[in-house]
Amino acid sequence: MPAGARHSHRILIADDEEGVRAALTEMLKAEGFACTTVAEGREALRSLRTGRYDVVLADVRLPDMSGLDLLTLIREKYPFLPVIVITGFASIESTIGALRRGAVDYLPKPFSRDAVIAAVQQALAAGTARGAGGGGTPEIIYRSVGMAAVVDLVRRVSRTDSTVLVTGESGTGKELVARAIHRMSRRAGQPFVSVNSGALPEGLLESELFGHVRGAFTGAVSTSLGRFRVADGGSLFLDEVGNMSPAMQVKLLRVLQEQEFSPVGTSESIKVDVRLIAATNSNLEAAVKAGGFREDLFYRMNVIEISIPPLRERKDDIILLAEHFLSALAGKRHMEKWVLQPDAQAALMAYAWPGNVRELENAMERATVLCEGSSIDASALPGRVTGAGERPTLPDGTIGGAFDLPVLMDEIEKFYILIALRKTAGNRSAAAEFLGMKRTTLLARMQSLGLGREKPR
C-alpha cells in the first residue's frame, strides 16, 4: 500500500490484555497508522458499525466471545475487511481454523515489531484482493488482452499442484494472482498463507517459515509453528524471493525437493503437503547468471511462470479498476458512489503509473478525500498524475548541450526522495513505500546521495 495513503489507514485492535493493546498501538503508530483499541468482541463490533477501519487485529480469546466467533461475524458483515488473528499459544488447530474462517494472517505471541508491521502490510494488500471480484476469476478485475492471457493461464495452472513463479513490477497484483490460483484449486478449502520474505530479516524469516522450539534463540519464550506447517494441505505464497539470502535459498530448496523441514532449534523433520507460489519483481535469471540466486532453486520454482504486465501496458483496465476502487471505498464508508469526470478519466489514461495498480488505488482514495461531493474531477488527483505536480528544474543549457548524465540522474533522484520524505513527515519506511522501493534500498540511496539523516526541507 502506498505510503501516501498510510496515514489514512485505521487499525482496530481487539485484545483483553492492556499491555498487548498498548504495545501494538505503539508499534503501529510509529509507522503512521491510526489505532483504536477495545477489550471485548462486542466493543469491536460497535466500533466497526460507527467507524471506518482497514484492518482488524483480534485475539482468539476475548472475555465475551472467542476471536473466531468475532472473525465469523466480521466476515459476514464486512466481507472485504482483512482480519489478523492474535494467538497466545501454539495451537495449529485454532490457527488453521482461523485461516479457514477467513483470517488473512495470524500473529503468535510474543510478537516482534517487524512481524506486526509485515502482517499489517500484507493484510492491507489482501484487503484489495478480497475487494476485487470480476473478470472471470474470484479476484482479478480486467478488460485488457494482456490480463486475459494471465487469467487464462491462472485457470489452467489452478488445476495442477505445480509450483508457480509470478513475476511483475511492484504493485501489479502478484498476490491477487496467487490467491486466485489457490481459490480455483483443489486446495481452496485449506489455508492460504502469505509471507513477504523481503519485509523480514533473515533470522526472523527462517523462524516465520519453519517455526522454532522454545529456547531456540533469545526471545523464543514459546514454540512457534511456522508458516509451512500452518499451510499444510494448502498454499504458501512467498513474495520477494529474489531477496532471500543464500542460506535461506538452501533451506527452501530442501522443502521443495523433500516436502519437509526442521524448525529452528531442533533436528526433527516435519513433513508437509504445501503448494508453493513464489513471486518476485526482480530478474531471477539475471541473478542466477550473476551468482546471486541458486540455479537449482530457480528451476524448482519456475515450473510455470506467470508474468503480469504493468498497468501502463493494460490501458483498458485503468478506468475499470479506478471505478472498482471507488465502489469499494463507497461501500466501506456507507456513502454514495463517486463518479469520475471526463477530465479525470483522461488524466488517468495519460499517466504512466510507475506504481501500477497499487498507486492507482492510492490515487482513488486521495481523490475521494479531496473531491467535492460525489464528483471527482482532475483537480482531486495527485499532481504527478495530472502533470501539475512538482518537477525538478534542470540547469539552463543542459538540454541540447553537453551535460553529465549520471550527475543529472542523481539530482533528479535526490529531488524526488526529498519530496517523498516531506510528504511522509520524514518517515523513511513510508517514504520508501511511496517511492516503490524497500526501506533498506532507500537508506542506501540516501547515504550514496549525501542526504544522510537530514530533515526534508
N, C-alpha and C positions, 0 to 999 in steps of 0.2 A: 504493500500500500504506500503510495507516495507520501513523502513527508509533509507536503503542503496540506494534506488532509488530516494529518495525525492529530493536530490539536483539537479537531472536532470529534475524534473517536472517544466514545464513552464506554467505560467498563463497569459492569455490575458485579460486585463480589459478594457471594453468599457463603458465610462461614461463621460458626458459633464461637470460634476462638478469636478473641480480640487481638491477640498478638499476631495471628496469621493475617487478619484483615489489615492491620497496621503495616506489616511487612510488605504485603502485596501492593498496598497503596503507595508506599514509599518507592518501591521498585518501578511501578508503572508511571507515577507522576514524574519521576526523574527522566522518563523518556517522552514526556509531553502528553500522556493520556490523562483524561479526566475520570475519576473513580467515584463510585457510590458504593457504600458498604451496608450490608444488612446481616442480621444474625439468624434469621429464620426463612423458611421457604415461602410462607405466606407474605412476608415483607418483600421478598424478591418479586413475587407476582404483582403486588401492589405497585412496586417501583416500575415494573415493565408496563403496567397499564397507564401510568402517568408520565413516563419519560421515554426518551429515545436512547437505546443502547446498541452498541456494535458487537460486543462480546460479553458473555456471562461466564464467570468462574464460580462453580458451585461445589461445595464439599459433599461427599457421598453420604455423610451423616450430619443431618440437621435436627434440631430439637423437636420440630413439629412434623417433619416428613423426611423421607430419605431423599438424597440428592438425585437418585434415579427416578423417583416419582416426580420430582420437580422438573427433571430433564424431559420426561414424557409430556408433561403439561406444556412446557415451553415449545416442544416440537409441534404440538397440536395447535397452539395459538399463534406462535411466531416461527413458522417453518424455515425461514431463511436466517434466523438468528443463531450464530455459532455458539456452542456451549463447550467449555473445558471443564472436565470433572477433576476435583481435587481429592486425592485419596491418601489417607494417613496410614495405610497398611498395605503390604504386598499381597493383594488378592487378585489373581489372574481372572477369577470368575467375575468379580464385580467390575473389573476394568473392561473385560470383553463385553459384559452386559451393557455397560455404559456406551461403548462404541456401537454396539448393535442397536441401541435405542436412539442413536443419532448424535452422540457427542463427537466433536471433531478431534479431540485430543484429551489427554489426561496428564495430571501433574502429581507425581508421588511426593509426599512429604518425607524429609525436608527437601525443599527445592532451592535451586540457585537462581540468581538474578538472570543469568544467561538463559536458563531453561524457561523461565517465566516469559521473558521478552520474546524468545523464539516461538513459544507456544501461542502467544497472543498474535504475533505477526502472521503465523500460519493460519490461525483462526480467522483473521481478517480476510486473508486470501480465500479461505474455504467459504466464507460468507458470500463472496462474489460467485463462487462456483455453485452454491446452493441456489442463489438468486437467478442464475441463468437457466432458462428452460426453453428449449425450442430447437429448431433446425434439425430435428430427426434424432437427436440423442438426448439423454436425460439432462445434459448440462450446457451443451455448446450452441451458441446463437451465431448464425452465419447466413450469408446470401451469396458470398463470392465463390468463384470456381475453385480458388486455392484451398479454401476451408472445406469445400465439398469433397475434395480429394482426401483431405485429412480425416474427415468424418467417415468416409467410405473405408479407409484403412483401419480406423478405430473399430468399426463394426466387425471387420474380418479378424483383426487381432484378438478381440474380446472372446472369440470362440475357442481360443487356444490358451495354453498356460505358458507360452514363450515369454522370455524376458524381453522387455521393451526399453528402448532408449529414445526419450523425447527430447528433441533439440529445438532451439529457437532463442531469439533475443529475450532479454529480461522483460517481463510484463506481457508476453504474448499469450499466456494461458496454459502453460505446460501442466500445472496441477489440474486444471479443468479437464484436460485430455486424459490424464491419469485416472481421475475419478470416473470419467465416462467409460473407460476400459473396464474398470472394476465393476461398475454398476450394471454393465451389459454382459458380464461374465458369469460363469457358474459359481463364482466366489462371492456374488453380490450380497448374500446373507451373512457373510463373515466380515471381520473388521477390515477397514481401510485405514492404514496408519501412515502418517506423513512425517517426514524428517527432513529438515533443511540442514544438510551437512556443512554448508558454508557459514551458517549462523552460530555454530558451536565450536569451541576449542577442541583440539584432538582428544585430550583426556576425557572430556565430557562426552564427546561424540561416541567414543568406544563404549562408555557406560550406558549411554542412551540406547545404542543399538543392541548391545549384547547383555546389558544388565550387570549387576555386581552383587557380591555377597557382603554381608555386614562385616565391617572392619577391613575391607579390601584396600581402602586408602583413607587418608584423613578426611573426616566429614561423612564417611559412609556409615551412618548410625543405624541404617536398616537395609534390608535386602531389596534390590530393585529388579524387576522382571526383565526389562529391556524391550525395545520395540519389536524386534524379530519374534520374540516369544508371544507378545500380545497379538501380533499379526498372524499367528499360526492359523492356517486354513484360509487366510485372506490374502490381501495385497499390501505391500510396503512400497510407498513412494519415497524415493531418496533423491532429493533435489541437490543441485550444485555438486555433483560427484566429481567434477574436474578439480575441485579444491581439496580433495582428500589427500592426506599425507601418504607416502609410500607404505608405511606400516599399516595404515588403515586399509589401503588397497589390498594388501596381502590377506588381511582378515576377511574382507568382503569377498575376495576370490574363493576362499575356503567355503564360505556359506553357499555361494553359487554352485560350487563343484560338489560339495558333500551334503548340502542342506543341513548343516549342523554348525554349532559354535560353542564357545566356552565363555561363561560370564567372567568378568574381571574378578580376580582373586581366587579362582578355582580352576582346576583342570578338567572338571566334569564337562562332558559333551552333551549338548541338548539338541535333539533332532526337531526340525520344524518343516512344515509344508507351507512355504511362502512364495508368492509370485512377486518378483522384483520389477518395479517400473522406475527406471532411473531417468534423470533429466539433467541437462547442462546447457548453459548459454555460451560455452567456450568450444573451441575446435579440438576435440579429443584426438582426432587423427594427427593433427599437428603436434599436440602434446606428446603423443606416442613417439613420433619421429624425433622430437627434441629430448626424449628421455624423461619427461615429467609425468608420464602416465604409463602404467603397465600394459603391454600389448595384449597379454593373455586375458586380462580383466576387460579390456576394451572389447574384444571379440566375444567374451562371455555375455557382456551386457548388450552389445549391439546385434542381437539376433534379429530383431526387427526395429528399424529406425523410423520414427515419425517426426518429420520436420515441419514446424509450424511457421507459416510465413508471417513477416512483420505486418503491422496494421497498415503501413504505407503502401503495401502491395496488395491489400484487400480493401480497396476504397468502398466497394459495395457494402461492406459491413459497418462502416463508421456510423452512419445515421441510425441504422438498426440497433447497434449497441448503445449509442447515446440515448435513444428513446427507451431502451430497456432499463438502463441505469436510472433514468428519471422516473420511470414507473416503479422501480423497486424502492427508490427513496420516498416517493409519494406514499407507498404502502407502509413503509416503516414509520412515517410521521403522521399517518392518517390524514393526508392532505390531498387536494385536487392535483391531478397530474399536470406537470409543466409541459409547455409546448415550445418547441424550437422554432424561432422565426427564420425566414429565408436567409437573412444576413448571417445569422449564427451557423446555419447549416453550411453556407458557403465557406465560412472560415474554418469549420471543422474539416471539410473536404479538402481544403487547400493546404492544411498543415501536415507536416511530415510525421508527427507522433513518434519521436525517438523513444519515449517511454511506453509506447504501444497501448494495449487495452487498459493497463493499469493507470496510465496517465490520462486516458480518456475518462475513466471512471472518476478520477480526482477532479478533472475539469468540470464534469457534470455536477458533482457535489458542491463545488465552489460556486457554480452558476446558480444553483438553487438558493444559495445563501444571499447572493448579491442582486438577484433579479427583482423586479417589481411585480408582485402578483404571481400569476401562473405563466407569464410570457417571458421567454428567455431570448434576448437579442445578443448581438455580438459584444456589446459593452459589458456583459456579465461574464464573458470568457476571459481566461488569463491573457495577459499581454503578449506572451510568447506565441499564443495561438493566432491572435488577430494581427500580429505584426506591430502592435503598439507598445510592446514591452521594451525593457532596457536593452540596448545594444552597445557593444564596445566601440569606441571611437578610435579608428585606426589613424596612425600618423599621416600627415599630409605628404602626398607624393609616393606613398608605398604602392598603391595600385598602378600598374603600368610601368613602374620603375624597378630598380634593384632593391631587394629587401631580404632580410634574413628570416626565412620561413619558420625554422624551429623556434626562434625567439618570439616571432609573431604569434605562433600557436600557443606558446607558454603564456603570453599575455592574455590571450582570449580565455584560456583555461582558468587562469588566475582570476579573471574578471567574474566568470560565472560561479566559481567556488565562493567568492566573496558575496555574491548575490544570494547563493543558497544559504550561507551562514547567516546573513542578515535576515532572510525570510524565516529562518528557523530559530531566531534569537540565540545563535551561537551553538545550538545543539548539534554536535558533529554526527551523531547517529542519524538524526533526522535529515541533516544536510546531505549525507551520503545517499540516503534513500531518495531524496528529492532529485539528486543528480544521476540516479540509476547505477550506483556503484556500491561496493562493500565499504564499511567504515574503515577497515584496515587500508584499503586502497586509497581512500580519501586522505587519511592521515599521512600516508607515504607521499602522495602528490603534494600535500600542503608543505611537508618538510622539504621536498625537492624544489618547490617554487619559492621557498623562503617565507612562507606565511606563518610558520611556527604556531603559536597559540594566541596570536594577536586577535583582538576583538574585531569583528567586521564593522566597517565604517558605514 
